[in-house]
Amino acid sequence: MRASVVDLRYKMNEALKALDRREQVTLIRYGKVKGTIIPVKSGQWTSVVEHSFFNMAGAEPRTVQEQMNALREPRFNDI
């Protein structure tokens, strides 16, 4: 699918449907191609628990509140 910036503004639903059909959406501005929106490959999604950022302290015995207090402690000690 080819879409201008105005098309995306007013017809975003059509662009999303094209992505659901696994079609690429080519973005055009002033008649020139500016970029391509590529649909996500199936199976690329992971659970939040498996994400490295959210599970960086998976074996941490402290609660979230205790960890946040430990991170904020230096800031409060300067006051």
C-alpha positions in Angstrom: 0.0 0.0 0.0 1.2 3.5 -0.8 0.1 6.3 1.5 0.8 10.0 1.9 1.1 11.7 5.2 -2.4 13.1 4.7 -3.6 9.5 4.0 -2.1 8.3 7.3 -3.7 11.2 9.1 -7.2 10.7 7.9 -7.2 7.0 6.9 -5.0 5.4 9.5 -7.5 2.5 9.9 -6.9 1.5 6.3 -3.1 1.5 6.8 -3.6 -0.7 9.9 -5.8 -3.1 8.0 -3.0 -3.4 5.4 -0.5 -4.2 8.1 -2.9 -6.9 9.4 -2.9 -8.4 5.9 1.0 -8.4 6.2 1.3 -5.7 3.5 4.1 -3.1 3.7 2.9 0.5 3.8 5.1 2.9 1.8 5.1 6.5 3.1 5.2 9.2 0.5 5.7 12.9 0.9 5.7 15.4 -2.0 5.8 12.4 -4.4 9.0 10.9 -3.0 9.3 7.8 -0.9 10.2 8.6 2.7 10.0 5.2 4.3 8.3 2.0 4.7 6.2 0.6 7.6 6.8 -3.1 7.8 4.4 -5.5 9.6 5.7 -7.4 12.6 6.6 -11.0 11.9 4.4 -13.5 13.8 6.1 -15.0 16.8 8.2 -11.9 17.3 6.2 -10.8 20.4 7.5 -12.0 23.8 6.1 -11.9 27.2 7.0 -9.0 29.5 8.5 -11.4 32.0 10.9 -12.6 29.3 12.0 -9.1 28.3 15.6 -8.5 29.6 14.8 -5.0 31.0 11.8 -6.2 33.1 13.5 -9.3 34.3 16.9 -7.9 35.0 16.5 -8.5 38.7 14.6 -11.8 38.5 16.5 -13.5 41.3 16.4 -10.4 43.5 14.9 -11.2 46.9 13.9 -7.6 47.7 10.5 -6.2 46.9 10.0 -3.6 44.2 9.6 -0.9 46.9 12.8 -1.9 48.6 14.7 -1.8 45.3 13.3 1.6 44.4 14.2 3.0 47.9 17.8 1.6 47.4 18.0 3.4 44.0 16.7 6.7 45.4 18.7 6.6 48.6 21.7 8.6 47.3 19.4 11.4 46.2 17.7 11.6 49.6 21.1 11.5 51.4 22.2 14.7 49.7 19.4 16.7 51.1 
